[in-house]
């Protein structure tokens, strides 16, 4: 497999040729990021080529995409918390400034980050972090990939299971009539 998948990440994911795919979700693909200077960095790719903005999706698909973003964010959080005691939080972003397709970034943040960047957007990290081979996704990230994928598998959204409520009569919600 060549790097051609990088020119059409969504199409490659749909064809099963994108090696960064962690899991297929309801409205997109959870993928691990090409760079891992913040270990666990992941991206949610919409599953419809040509969609550039959240507003281009029908409302139900929009909500599914946002739900998938939440699910991926929680999976990254759980995996990173388990693997690194210095884990702090997850930042979620939909930016769309560079790549012309709808996607959401999931950035784990850690206590070991340098003070001049820890409280700022990830995009303010020095350019070398984005290009340095030490941070490029590779086989050394297999355990991290597995951890995030396992967390995605373990999490069931409420809409993934049938909800059965006891039939005991009308439910009072606390509103006055």
TORZAKE-75817 format. One record per residue (C-alpha): residue in one letter; x, y, z. Coordinates in nm, 3 decimals. Example, Ala and Ser with C-alpha at 12.3 -4.5 7.8 and 13.67 -1.06 7.14 Angstrom:
BEGIN
code->A	X->1.230	Y->-0.450	Z->0.780
code->S	X->1.367	Y->-0.106	Z->0.714
***
This chain:
BEGIN
code->X	X->0.000	Y->0.000	Z->0.000
code->X	X->0.143	Y->0.335	Z->-0.096
code->X	X->0.090	Y->0.678	Z->0.057
code->X	X->-0.178	Y->0.751	Z->-0.207
code->X	X->-0.441	Y->0.711	Z->0.066
code->X	X->-0.325	Y->1.047	Z->0.206
code->X	X->-0.460	Y->1.232	Z->-0.099
code->X	X->-0.810	Y->1.090	Z->-0.043
code->X	X->-0.834	Y->0.992	Z->0.321
code->X	X->-1.212	Y->0.946	Z->0.322
code->X	X->-1.226	Y->0.752	Z->-0.004
code->X	X->-0.939	Y->0.534	Z->0.118
code->X	X->-1.124	Y->0.471	Z->0.445
code->X	X->-1.440	Y->0.375	Z->0.255
code->X	X->-1.234	Y->0.133	Z->0.043
code->X	X->-1.058	Y->-0.013	Z->0.350
code->X	X->-0.721	Y->0.129	Z->0.236
code->X	X->-0.658	Y->0.398	Z->0.499
code->X	X->-0.415	Y->0.241	Z->0.749
code->X	X->-0.489	Y->0.503	Z->1.017
code->X	X->-0.852	Y->0.392	Z->1.062
code->X	X->-0.920	Y->0.273	Z->1.415
code->X	X->-1.293	Y->0.205	Z->1.383
code->X	X->-1.594	Y->0.279	Z->1.165
code->X	X->-1.843	Y->0.487	Z->1.361
code->X	X->-2.200	Y->0.592	Z->1.285
code->X	X->-2.120	Y->0.898	Z->1.068
code->X	X->-1.749	Y->0.869	Z->1.009
code->X	X->-1.417	Y->0.704	Z->1.073
code->X	X->-1.208	Y->0.730	Z->1.388
code->X	X->-0.845	Y->0.755	Z->1.276
code->X	X->-0.521	Y->0.799	Z->1.464
code->X	X->-0.327	Y->1.112	Z->1.370
code->X	X->-0.026	Y->1.114	Z->1.138
code->X	X->0.178	Y->1.283	Z->1.411
code->X	X->0.189	Y->1.174	Z->1.773
code->X	X->0.382	Y->1.443	Z->1.962
code->X	X->0.076	Y->1.436	Z->2.187
code->X	X->0.024	Y->1.059	Z->2.207
code->X	X->-0.333	Y->0.963	Z->2.127
code->X	X->-0.404	Y->1.245	Z->1.882
code->X	X->-0.694	Y->1.126	Z->1.671
code->X	X->-0.927	Y->1.258	Z->1.404
code->X	X->-1.287	Y->1.188	Z->1.313
code->X	X->-1.337	Y->1.189	Z->0.935
code->X	X->-1.688	Y->1.231	Z->0.793
code->X	X->-1.786	Y->0.930	Z->0.581
code->X	X->-1.917	Y->1.131	Z->0.286
code->X	X->-1.656	Y->1.255	Z->0.038
code->X	X->-1.716	Y->1.612	Z->-0.068
code->X	X->-1.874	Y->1.726	Z->0.259
code->X	X->-1.677	Y->2.028	Z->0.377
code->X	X->-1.893	Y->2.171	Z->0.655
code->X	X->-2.104	Y->2.032	Z->0.934
code->X	X->-2.396	Y->2.238	Z->0.800
code->X	X->-2.387	Y->2.041	Z->0.472
code->X	X->-2.508	Y->1.727	Z->0.648
code->X	X->-2.876	Y->1.659	Z->0.717
code->X	X->-2.958	Y->1.729	Z->1.081
code->X	X->-2.966	Y->1.360	Z->1.184
code->X	X->-2.625	Y->1.295	Z->1.026
code->X	X->-2.489	Y->1.615	Z->1.183
code->X	X->-2.593	Y->1.496	Z->1.526
code->X	X->-2.447	Y->1.152	Z->1.456
code->X	X->-2.114	Y->1.314	Z->1.358
code->X	X->-2.109	Y->1.519	Z->1.678
code->X	X->-2.198	Y->1.208	Z->1.879
code->X	X->-1.911	Y->1.022	Z->1.711
code->X	X->-1.679	Y->1.312	Z->1.799
code->X	X->-1.787	Y->1.280	Z->2.162
code->X	X->-1.737	Y->0.904	Z->2.154
code->X	X->-1.388	Y->0.933	Z->2.004
code->X	X->-1.297	Y->1.205	Z->2.253
code->X	X->-1.403	Y->0.989	Z->2.544
code->X	X->-1.216	Y->0.686	Z->2.405
code->X	X->-0.897	Y->0.891	Z->2.369
code->X	X->-0.945	Y->1.026	Z->2.721
code->X	X->-0.991	Y->0.680	Z->2.872
code->X	X->-0.697	Y->0.529	Z->2.684
code->X	X->-0.460	Y->0.817	Z->2.760
code->X	X->-0.560	Y->0.831	Z->3.127
code->X	X->-0.485	Y->0.459	Z->3.153
code->X	X->-0.152	Y->0.480	Z->2.968
code->X	X->-0.010	Y->0.806	Z->3.104
code->X	X->-0.069	Y->0.930	Z->3.461
code->X	X->0.018	Y->1.282	Z->3.343
code->X	X->-0.292	Y->1.296	Z->3.121
code->X	X->-0.487	Y->1.623	Z->3.181
code->X	X->-0.778	Y->1.655	Z->2.939
code->X	X->-0.894	Y->1.626	Z->2.577
code->X	X->-0.945	Y->1.920	Z->2.341
code->X	X->-1.203	Y->1.876	Z->2.063
code->X	X->-1.191	Y->2.098	Z->1.754
code->X	X->-1.366	Y->2.130	Z->1.421
code->X	X->-1.158	Y->2.381	Z->1.227
code->X	X->-1.153	Y->2.315	Z->0.852
code->X	X->-0.881	Y->2.566	Z->0.774
code->X	X->-0.652	Y->2.339	Z->0.571
code->X	X->-0.813	Y->2.011	Z->0.466
code->X	X->-1.123	Y->2.057	Z->0.247
code->X	X->-1.335	Y->1.791	Z->0.417
code->X	X->-1.530	Y->1.778	Z->0.742
code->X	X->-1.320	Y->1.640	Z->1.023
code->X	X->-1.277	Y->1.686	Z->1.398
code->X	X->-0.949	Y->1.686	Z->1.591
code->X	X->-0.917	Y->1.510	Z->1.928
code->X	X->-0.607	Y->1.631	Z->2.111
code->X	X->-0.502	Y->1.476	Z->2.443
code->X	X->-0.319	Y->1.718	Z->2.671
code->X	X->-0.064	Y->1.627	Z->2.937
code->X	X->0.104	Y->1.771	Z->3.248
code->X	X->0.447	Y->1.710	Z->3.091
code->X	X->0.385	Y->1.962	Z->2.811
code->X	X->0.612	Y->2.266	Z->2.824
code->X	X->0.463	Y->2.558	Z->3.020
code->X	X->0.469	Y->2.791	Z->2.719
code->X	X->0.232	Y->2.561	Z->2.523
code->X	X->0.032	Y->2.364	Z->2.778
code->X	X->-0.242	Y->2.624	Z->2.812
code->X	X->-0.254	Y->2.722	Z->2.446
code->X	X->-0.398	Y->2.567	Z->2.129
code->X	X->-0.199	Y->2.275	Z->1.991
code->X	X->-0.152	Y->2.467	Z->1.667
code->X	X->0.096	Y->2.693	Z->1.850
code->X	X->0.341	Y->2.405	Z->1.898
code->X	X->0.672	Y->2.465	Z->1.718
code->X	X->0.672	Y->2.356	Z->1.350
code->X	X->0.936	Y->2.088	Z->1.416
code->X	X->0.681	Y->1.888	Z->1.618
code->X	X->0.469	Y->1.847	Z->1.306
code->X	X->0.757	Y->1.735	Z->1.082
code->X	X->1.003	Y->1.552	Z->1.309
code->X	X->1.025	Y->1.181	Z->1.226
code->X	X->1.033	Y->1.102	Z->1.601
code->X	X->0.666	Y->1.197	Z->1.618
code->X	X->0.545	Y->1.032	Z->1.297
code->X	X->0.287	Y->0.756	Z->1.342
code->X	X->0.453	Y->0.416	Z->1.332
code->X	X->0.458	Y->0.064	Z->1.475
code->X	X->0.565	Y->0.196	Z->1.817
code->X	X->0.211	Y->0.340	Z->1.843
code->X	X->0.040	Y->0.003	Z->1.801
code->X	X->-0.038	Y->-0.029	Z->2.174
code->X	X->-0.191	Y->0.319	Z->2.172
code->X	X->-0.398	Y->0.236	Z->1.863
code->X	X->-0.519	Y->-0.081	Z->2.033
code->X	X->-0.605	Y->0.103	Z->2.354
code->X	X->-0.816	Y->0.366	Z->2.175
code->X	X->-0.983	Y->0.104	Z->1.957
code->X	X->-1.065	Y->-0.110	Z->2.259
code->X	X->-1.219	Y->0.189	Z->2.435
code->X	X->-1.431	Y->0.264	Z->2.128
code->X	X->-1.546	Y->-0.099	Z->2.126
code->X	X->-1.626	Y->-0.094	Z->2.498
code->X	X->-1.842	Y->0.217	Z->2.482
code->X	X->-2.202	Y->0.177	Z->2.381
code->X	X->-2.400	Y->0.490	Z->2.312
code->X	X->-2.755	Y->0.489	Z->2.450
code->X	X->-2.889	Y->0.475	Z->2.093
code->X	X->-2.689	Y->0.155	Z->2.036
code->X	X->-2.909	Y->-0.044	Z->2.272
code->X	X->-3.281	Y->-0.076	Z->2.310
code->X	X->-3.414	Y->0.104	Z->2.614
code->X	X->-3.694	Y->-0.070	Z->2.797
code->X	X->-3.879	Y->0.122	Z->3.066
code->X	X->-4.118	Y->-0.036	Z->3.316
code->X	X->-4.482	Y->0.037	Z->3.242
code->X	X->-4.604	Y->0.175	Z->3.571
code->X	X->-4.825	Y->0.454	Z->3.448
code->X	X->-4.760	Y->0.815	Z->3.355
code->X	X->-4.425	Y->0.970	Z->3.440
code->X	X->-4.432	Y->1.300	Z->3.627
code->X	X->-4.152	Y->1.530	Z->3.521
code->X	X->-4.197	Y->1.791	Z->3.789
code->X	X->-4.383	Y->2.046	Z->3.576
code->X	X->-4.692	Y->2.207	Z->3.716
code->X	X->-5.005	Y->2.182	Z->3.514
***
